[in-house]
């Protein structure tokens, strides 16, 4: 590892949040030969050589697991002088895919065993003048800061020698591949006109509330991206244009235009046009970035932030513009696919869209959604991993995700809400799901060495649940501190509160008991696989006792209730999820399983399960294989409905964009469930 010879560096006295810092270094190449770089940063980086973009993307990590990339520069390096530019974005504030640490850059450029350049005081550093630095608006709470760029300030940087900083880290090579950065996606203009501003407070409101006046876009006006197309619209505050990428896409923003004068360009992005425009503002979320253009040709490419979208809307504060391109360069994790043949046309389309949904939610790790959050959750990623094993036939990517989650396990024995984030809350049931993920991985891969590596973290989680069992009743209560989110699924009465403040309302929770039972069963199987029979028997005893008490407590004579009040003993809440979990964890006895399965098929008496947790419902129903046709019909109805409503990837919930107060995601990895069903139970 060449990085052993380098020093961590940063810009002197630069500790302001949301900082963009440029680092420059020249090196000589005596003849045409291979050149590589090893690089690691805190935050994210974009690397350029001789003014050519090479690559970007720091792997999300921890100080004790600090990841470096090794990139080949040979195709861009030249004989003689070469200029290296590394642009580092340091958020300085936690978000769902990043935990803040001391800023720093570490790199080494080399050819074979010869070092050509190292991060040290010979590297020049400067605060980038074009990006807006400091505490600005957030895209979303999960994605962190937005970004604004002023092309008029390009080249105004004042460089100085970088300073050496001390960072206590342990370096590891990148555990997965780099994403492929594709050519420009096809982008079609579908509407344009003029806009007039209305009062606004947040950047997203500035676009969302503007009055739009459409112009006729007919066959006499041909959109030409190669030679450019001129749009002129006098009056109002400027010109708006809306572009359609044809389907849900993920990638880096890329805009090219010619301006007659300096002009602001607001860029909003989204997944639909239900508002007859891109929905740029939802509950203080701002799906917008700004580019202050200068007179003449402008090109803005942003490889430091990944966007999920189908539509891009520009508000250009001038009355004439020549457009060349507005869209993205797609980012795709490189994996081969091993699909099965599905003859039924509807199910084949569902299968194909499931694969596309899954692909859009895997980059540095599995993520819940590419548009709104990009976070690695355990429950979400369990669905994604099961589907990934089926279609990609590989374990490197899920293994890396499982390690990230393990590294997030806290002192209380629970994993962070997302990894490698620091969040103010976490979901206990999701940590139980992590133990299921470990068993899934072992069952598919047979990789006992990795399980041994992760076992201390798994044991910490499992022991935490053992300690949370009420010794008097043998059940688990809801967690009472506000730092715990008693969440089970996005359905009435199941989305939980952050702790239980009024202990008179404290409940024993059947879903939590079931998830923990399945987690204990996973631990039993893991211990058996490791040859640790005493520990396996201990966890068998734990889940057996928990199942017995859970079944006795929550059965009301017809079905299983979700909650029992600790003080009053009152049972409450009727839902499909609880019935499904009781079968999946083995708490439902044989003499009741048939009746509970029929309840799950009835769709009337109980609150229905949502898309993400449907995997438990289908697993429960398929304990009788004769229910296969019913399950396939149910999949066709739910996922087919999304297709018939224009889905190109599958939604967060069946309500689509209108859910979560109009913030529903239209691409959510956990919704690829049918892919796993087709592989596990047979193709229709």
HELIX and SHEET records of a PDB file:
HELIX    1   1 UNK A    2  UNK A    5  5                                   4    
HELIX    2   2 UNK A  151  UNK A  153  5                                   3    
HELIX    3   3 UNK A  203  UNK A  208  1                                   6    
HELIX    4   4 UNK A  345  UNK A  360  1                                  16    
HELIX    5   5 UNK A  378  UNK A  392  1                                  15    
HELIX    6   6 UNK A  396  UNK A  407  1                                  12    
HELIX    7   7 UNK A  428  UNK A  445  1                                  18    
HELIX    8   8 UNK A  448  UNK A  468  1                                  21    
HELIX    9   9 UNK A  503  UNK A  505  5                                   3    
HELIX   10  10 UNK A  510  UNK A  529  1                                  20    
HELIX   11  11 UNK A  533  UNK A  554  1                                  22    
HELIX   12  12 UNK A  576  UNK A  584  1                                   9    
HELIX   13  13 UNK A  590  UNK A  602  1                                  13    
HELIX   14  14 UNK A  611  UNK A  613  5                                   3    
HELIX   15  15 UNK A  614  UNK A  621  1                                   8    
HELIX   16  16 UNK A  625  UNK A  627  5                                   3    
HELIX   17  17 UNK A  628  UNK A  644  1                                  17    
HELIX   18  18 UNK A  656  UNK A  658  5                                   3    
HELIX   19  19 UNK A  659  UNK A  662  1                                   4    
HELIX   20  20 UNK A  669  UNK A  672  5                                   4    
HELIX   21  21 UNK A  673  UNK A  681  1                                   9    
SHEET    1   A 2 UNK A   9  UNK A  10  0                                        
SHEET    2   A 2 UNK A 163  UNK A 164 -1                                        
SHEET    1   B 6 UNK A  52  UNK A  56  0                                        
SHEET    2   B 6 UNK A  44  UNK A  49 -1                                        
SHEET    3   B 6 UNK A  80  UNK A  90 -1                                        
SHEET    4   B 6 UNK A  19  UNK A  29 -1                                        
SHEET    5   B 6 UNK A 124  UNK A 127 -1                                        
SHEET    6   B 6 UNK A 160  UNK A 161 -1                                        
SHEET    1   C 5 UNK A 114  UNK A 118  0                                        
SHEET    2   C 5 UNK A 105  UNK A 111 -1                                        
SHEET    3   C 5 UNK A  36  UNK A  41 -1                                        
SHEET    4   C 5 UNK A  66  UNK A  72 -1                                        
SHEET    5   C 5 UNK A 171  UNK A 173  1                                        
SHEET    1   D 2 UNK A 138  UNK A 140  0                                        
SHEET    2   D 2 UNK A 144  UNK A 145 -1                                        
SHEET    1   E 7 UNK A 148  UNK A 150  0                                        
SHEET    2   E 7 UNK A 288  UNK A 293  1                                        
SHEET    3   E 7 UNK A 263  UNK A 270 -1                                        
SHEET    4   E 7 UNK A 307  UNK A 316 -1                                        
SHEET    5   E 7 UNK A 238  UNK A 259 -1                                        
SHEET    6   E 7 UNK A 188  UNK A 196 -1                                        
SHEET    7   E 7 UNK A 211  UNK A 214 -1                                        
SHEET    1   F 6 UNK A 148  UNK A 150  0                                        
SHEET    2   F 6 UNK A 288  UNK A 293  1                                        
SHEET    3   F 6 UNK A 263  UNK A 270 -1                                        
SHEET    4   F 6 UNK A 307  UNK A 316 -1                                        
SHEET    5   F 6 UNK A 238  UNK A 259 -1                                        
SHEET    6   F 6 UNK A 296  UNK A 301 -1                                        
SHEET    1   G 7 UNK A 148  UNK A 150  0                                        
SHEET    2   G 7 UNK A 288  UNK A 293  1                                        
SHEET    3   G 7 UNK A 263  UNK A 270 -1                                        
SHEET    4   G 7 UNK A 307  UNK A 316 -1                                        
SHEET    5   G 7 UNK A 238  UNK A 259 -1                                        
SHEET    6   G 7 UNK A 320  UNK A 332 -1                                        
SHEET    7   G 7 UNK A 180  UNK A 184 -1                                        
SHEET    1   H 7 UNK A 148  UNK A 150  0                                        
SHEET    2   H 7 UNK A 288  UNK A 293  1                                        
SHEET    3   H 7 UNK A 263  UNK A 270 -1                                        
SHEET    4   H 7 UNK A 307  UNK A 316 -1                                        
SHEET    5   H 7 UNK A 238  UNK A 259 -1                                        
SHEET    6   H 7 UNK A 320  UNK A 332 -1                                        
SHEET    7   H 7 UNK A 229  UNK A 232 -1                                        
SHEET    1   I 2 UNK A 281  UNK A 282  0                                        
SHEET    2   I 2 UNK A 285  UNK A 286 -1                                        
SHEET    1   J 3 UNK A 507  UNK A 509  0                                        
SHEET    2   J 3 UNK A 561  UNK A 565 -1                                        
SHEET    3   J 3 UNK A 571  UNK A 574 -1                                        
END                                                                             
